[in-house]
């Protein structure tokens, strides 16, 4: 069983596997939040506006959207990180680091790297692609998980 305080974070809105055509779409994110999950989103500040999208700035959102409880804003560049911090959003930036701190003090941990009680196990299915049970066992050592399969993770460990 996973503890009630364990953080369940949807990766780009996904709950039961990657859905590239929906990832980071505001409605998709709202659905994940409405189902009780938190959500990691990819954010860009461009020309005075906020946009979501992993590889490009696809979806326009306003500042209130980014300030919703349960959102983890992944700044896609340093200027966006500063803008998110100025806004007061829960945010972080990373590239190839083993781990980075979020603005709320969580340790956002690269797949397969060592975990702590303050870590978020990020997409552990990438570190253990052929063994989901091993990926999920690894993730249980952290304070939470951010996964494309977070809904399945929750159901697998429900008592």
C-alpha positions as CSV (number, residue, x, y, z in Angstrom):
1,X,0.0,0.0,0.0
2,X,1.2,3.5,-0.7
3,X,1.0,6.0,2.1
4,X,-1.8,8.6,1.9
5,X,0.7,11.4,1.8
6,X,2.5,9.9,-1.2
7,X,2.6,12.4,-4.1
8,X,1.0,11.1,-7.3
9,X,2.0,13.3,-10.2
10,X,0.7,12.9,-13.7
11,X,3.5,13.4,-16.3
12,X,2.0,16.0,-18.7
13,X,-1.6,14.9,-17.8
14,X,-1.0,11.2,-18.6
15,X,-2.6,8.6,-16.3
16,X,-2.4,5.3,-18.2
17,X,0.4,5.7,-20.7
18,X,1.7,8.4,-23.0
19,X,-0.8,10.3,-25.2
20,X,1.4,12.7,-27.2
21,X,-1.5,14.5,-28.9
22,X,-3.0,15.4,-25.5
23,X,0.1,16.0,-23.4
24,X,0.2,19.5,-21.8
25,X,-3.2,20.4,-23.2
26,X,-5.0,22.5,-20.5
27,X,-8.1,20.4,-20.6
28,X,-6.1,17.2,-20.2
29,X,-4.3,18.7,-17.2
30,X,-7.6,19.7,-15.7
31,X,-8.9,16.2,-16.0
32,X,-5.9,14.8,-14.2
33,X,-6.3,17.3,-11.4
34,X,-10.0,16.6,-11.2
35,X,-9.3,12.9,-10.6
36,X,-7.1,13.8,-7.6
37,X,-3.7,13.7,-9.2
38,X,-1.1,16.4,-9.3
39,X,0.4,17.2,-12.7
40,X,3.8,18.1,-14.2
41,X,3.5,20.5,-17.1
42,X,6.1,22.0,-19.6
43,X,6.0,25.8,-19.5
44,X,7.4,28.5,-21.7
45,X,7.2,32.3,-21.2
46,X,7.1,33.9,-24.6
47,X,6.3,37.5,-25.5
48,X,4.5,38.2,-22.3
49,X,2.3,35.1,-22.5
50,X,2.5,31.6,-21.0
51,X,2.4,28.5,-23.2
52,X,2.5,24.8,-22.5
53,X,4.2,22.2,-24.6
54,X,7.2,19.8,-24.4
55,X,8.9,20.5,-27.7
56,X,7.2,23.7,-28.7
57,X,4.9,26.4,-27.3
58,X,1.5,24.8,-28.2
59,X,-1.2,25.8,-25.7
60,X,-1.8,29.4,-24.4
61,X,-2.7,29.6,-20.7
62,X,-3.0,32.4,-18.2
63,X,-1.1,32.9,-15.0
64,X,-4.1,31.7,-12.9
65,X,-3.8,28.4,-14.6
66,X,-0.2,28.0,-13.6
67,X,-1.0,28.9,-10.0
68,X,-3.4,26.0,-9.5
69,X,-2.7,23.8,-6.5
70,X,-1.0,20.5,-7.6
71,X,0.8,21.8,-10.6
72,X,4.6,21.3,-11.0
73,X,5.8,23.8,-13.7
74,X,8.8,22.5,-15.6
75,X,10.4,25.6,-17.0
76,X,11.8,24.9,-20.4
77,X,14.5,27.6,-20.2
78,X,16.1,29.8,-17.5
79,X,14.1,32.9,-18.5
80,X,10.9,31.0,-18.0
81,X,12.2,29.7,-14.6
82,X,12.7,33.3,-13.4
83,X,9.3,34.3,-14.7
84,X,7.6,31.4,-12.9
85,X,9.4,32.2,-9.7
86,X,8.4,35.8,-9.9
87,X,4.8,34.6,-10.4
88,X,5.0,32.4,-7.4
89,X,4.3,29.1,-9.2
90,X,5.7,25.8,-8.1
91,X,8.5,25.3,-10.6
92,X,11.8,23.8,-11.5
93,X,14.3,23.7,-14.4
94,X,16.7,20.8,-15.3
95,X,18.5,19.5,-18.2
96,X,20.6,16.4,-17.6
97,X,21.1,16.8,-13.9
98,X,20.7,13.7,-11.6
99,X,18.4,15.8,-9.5
100,X,17.2,19.4,-9.1
101,X,15.3,21.2,-6.4
102,X,11.8,22.6,-7.0
103,X,10.8,26.0,-5.7
104,X,9.0,24.2,-2.9
105,X,12.0,22.1,-1.9
106,X,11.2,18.8,-3.5
107,X,14.1,16.8,-5.1
108,X,13.0,16.2,-8.8
109,X,15.1,13.0,-9.5
110,X,16.2,11.8,-12.9
111,X,14.9,8.3,-13.8
112,X,16.9,5.6,-12.0
113,X,19.0,7.9,-9.8
114,X,19.2,7.5,-6.0
115,X,16.1,8.6,-4.1
116,X,15.5,10.2,-0.7
117,X,12.5,10.8,1.4
118,X,12.2,14.2,-0.3
119,X,12.6,12.9,-3.8
120,X,10.1,12.6,-6.6
121,X,10.8,9.5,-8.8
122,X,10.5,10.9,-12.3
123,X,9.2,8.5,-15.0
124,X,10.8,5.4,-13.4
125,X,9.4,3.4,-16.3
126,X,12.2,4.9,-18.4
127,X,14.9,3.5,-16.0
128,X,13.2,0.0,-15.9
129,X,11.4,-0.3,-19.3
130,X,11.0,-4.0,-19.3
131,X,10.0,-4.4,-15.6
132,X,7.2,-2.2,-14.4
133,X,7.1,-3.9,-11.0
134,X,10.8,-3.0,-10.5
135,X,10.1,0.6,-11.6
136,X,7.3,0.9,-9.2
137,X,9.2,-0.7,-6.3
138,X,12.0,1.8,-6.9
139,X,9.5,4.7,-7.0
140,X,8.0,3.6,-3.6
141,X,11.3,4.7,-2.0
142,X,10.5,8.3,-2.8
143,X,8.0,10.9,-1.5
144,X,6.2,10.6,-4.8
145,X,6.1,9.5,-8.4
146,X,5.7,11.5,-11.6
147,X,4.8,9.0,-14.3
148,X,2.9,8.5,-17.6
149,X,1.3,5.6,-15.8
150,X,0.5,7.2,-12.4
151,X,-3.1,6.1,-12.5
152,X,-2.0,2.4,-13.0
153,X,0.6,2.9,-10.2
154,X,-2.1,4.1,-7.8
155,X,-4.4,1.2,-8.6
156,X,-1.5,-1.4,-8.4
157,X,-0.7,-0.3,-4.8
158,X,-4.3,0.2,-3.6
159,X,-5.3,-2.1,-0.7
